[in-house]
């Protein structure tokens, strides 16, 4: 399939698809001047779109995308996504700790007899 059809199928702009190719994230087959996208290319573009929506930087994606026999190495990508999931979980824990600290501060202020109620 050509880039226009790939754009429609993935919801990515043609400009974004060209950028992903330029940055080495995808490797569509070239026939003459035209890019031809395989089903695996489309799957990878969809994964890239979702990863970007999750806030994964292109640089990290590029480091995680490997090819074997012209096909993306899905096992490596799965490992990367699991690692990223662990990072997100750790960040959630840190944010929950911050919320607990804020709650403690708010509770302390509310219970302080020296702080007038109208100031709280």
N, C-alpha and C positions, 0 to 999 in steps of 0.2 A: 504494500500500500504506500502511496505517496504522502508527503508531509501534510497536505491539506486534510486528507482523510485521517491521518494519525492525530492531527490537531482536534478534529471533531470527535474522534473516539475517546481521546484522553481528557478533553477539556482544557488542554494547554495551548497557548498561542504558538504559532509557527516560530515566532521570535524566541520564545522560551525553549522550544525543541532544538532550534539551531544553537542556542547558548549551551544547552546540555551536551550537544554533540561537540561543540568547540572545547568545552571543558573536560571532555573525555568520559562523561557519565554514560553516554550511549554510543553505540557504534553501528548505525544503520548501514546496510549494504549500499554501495554506490553503483549505479548503472548509468554510465555517461555522466550527465550533469545532475541526475535525479537521485534523491535518497529513497530507498525502498525499505520500509519498516516491516519487520517480521512480527509474528504474534509475541515472541519473547521481547522484542523491542517495545511493543505496546505495553506489555506487562511491567516492564522496567520503568517506562514513563509514568504509568499509573502509580507505581511504588514511589517514585521520585516526587510526584505530585502530593501524595499522602504524607511522605516524610517532610516535605517543605511545610505543609499545613501544620505539622507537629513541631515545627521550629528547628528541624535538623539542618544545620548549615551545609551548603553544597560542598564545601571543602571536606567535611567529614564523610559525606556520601561518596564523594570521589575516591576517598581512601578505602572505603568499604566495598566498592564495586569491583569485582574481579570477573574475568572471562575465562571460560574453558571451552575450547572448540567453537569459538564465535558465539557462545551462549553465556548469559550471566550466570555466575556461580551463586545460586540461590542459598546454598548452605552458608556461605560466608556472609551474605546479606542478613540471613536469619540470626546468625551469631551477633552481628553488629546491632541489629534491632533489639535483641535481648539485652545486650550490654547497655544500650541507650535507655531501655526500659528501667534497668537497675539504677541508672543515673537519675531518671525522673522520680523513681520511688525514693531515693535518698534525698532529693530536693523537697519532695512532699513532707518527709519526716522533718527536715530542717524548718520548713514553713510552719508545720504544726507546733514545733517547739517555740517558734517566734510568737505564734498566736497564744500559746500558754503563758509566755512571759508577759505579753500585753494584757491578758486577762488578769494576771497577778497584779500588775501595776494598776490597772483600773480598779480592781477590788481593794487594793491597799489605799488608794485615794478615796474611795467611797467610804471606807471604814475609819478614815483619819478624822478625829474629833476637831482638829485644828483647821480643817478645810471647811468653810461655810457651804452648806447644801446648795445655795444658789450659784456657787462657783463650779459645781460639778456638772 
